Amino acid sequence: EVLTLSVLMYPLLRGLALHLHSAVTGSYIPGTHSIAFVNCLNEQIARDIARAIMDKKLAAYVNILPKSSALYFWKGELEESTEILLLVKTRTSKIGELSNYVRSIHPFEIPEIISLPIDQGNPLYLKWIEENVPRD
């Protein structure tokens, strides 16, 4: 029973230890923030989605990258198109809410919404993200 409890408590205790270490040393906890990638059909849709994300305070910053070519399988067929890519900088804790919201407003049947945690970066920039995206 003690071993089972220890295994179950490890993630919680590790998280608390990381937060305590961060508070004492001022260091960044890897994975606290993330970059989400969202594909869009055209620039107007990209701007509308980016503005909606910002209006909801689900991100501190959204890049709208210019057209790129895309190849993908859709319903068994190879497709080719151009897309606009959003790079969304936010708290990792907001990724679920961000994903749900984007799916609710995105015109694609299955929009690309994927995220990667930020392992390291400019501490002042990461602090700025934190200050501009409200906690849960």
N, C-alpha and C positions, 0 to 999 in steps of 0.2 A: 504494500500500500504506500509506503514512504517513497519507494522508487517511482511508482506511477504518479504520485503527487508531484514529485520533483520534476519529472519529465513534462508534466502538464504546466507547471509553474515557470519553467525555464524561459519561454519567450517573454512572459510578463516581467520577470525579474531582470532579464537582459535589457529589455526596453527601459525599465526604470533606471538601471545602472548607466545606460547610455545618456539618458536625459540628465541624470545627476552629474555625470562627467562633463557634459556639454555646459550645464549651468555653472559649474565650478571653473572650468577652463576657458569657456567662451568658444569652444570648438564646434564645428558643424557636425551634425549627425547625418552620415550618408543616407540618402533615400528620403530625407524629410520633404524634399521638393521633387517635382517631376516635370518632364516635358511630354506633352501629349501631341500626337500627330493626327490631324483631321483632314481628309481629302474633300475637295469641293469641285463641282462641275465647272464653275466659272468664277470670275473675279467678283461679280455682284453677290452671288451666294456666299462666297468666302467672306466678304466684308459684312454682310448681314449676320452671319453666324459669329464672326469675331466680335462684332458690336454687341450682340445678344449675350455672349459669354462675359464680356466686360461689364455690361449693364447689371448682370446677376452677381458680379464680383466673384466669379469662379476662376479668375486668373488675374495675374498682375501685368501680363504682357502677352501679346499675340503677334507673331510675325505672319505676314501674308506673303508667301513666296510665289514668284512668277510661274507661268505655265511650265509644265513639264510633261513629257510623254509618259504614258503608262501602258503596260501590257498586263493582261490578267485574264483568268478564266472566269466566265460568267455563264451559268447554265450549260456547261459542257463545251462552250465555244471560246476560242481565243479572241479576245477583244483588244482594240487599241484605241486610246483616247488621249486627250489632254486634260490636265487637272491643275488646280491651284491647291497648294498645301499650306495648312495652318500649323504653326509651331506654337503651342500654348504652354506658358510657364505658370505653374501653380503649385500649391501644396499637394503632396501625395494623398493626403486625407481627403482631398476634394475630387480625386479622379473618378470615383463612382458617381458622384452627383453630376460632375461635368459630362461624363459619358451618357448618363440617362437624359440629361437636358439636351445635349446635341442630337441624340437619336430622336427626341421628340420634335425637333424643329428641322432636321435635315431632310432634303428631298430624296436622297438615295434610299432604296429599300434596305440595304445593309451598308451604312457608311463605315469607312475606315476610321476607327477611333482606337489608337493604341498609345501606350505610354511607356516611358523609360524613366527609372529613378535617376536623379542627379547624384552622382557619387561625390564629386568635389566641384568647386568653382570659386569665383571671387566671393569672399565672405561678405563684403558689403552689398553685392548684388543679391546674394541669397537672403540676406537680412531684409533687403528692400522688398523681395517677393513676399516674405513673411509678413511685413508690415502692410502690404497692400491686398492680401487675400485673408479675409476674416477667418478665424478658427471655426471649427464645427460648432 
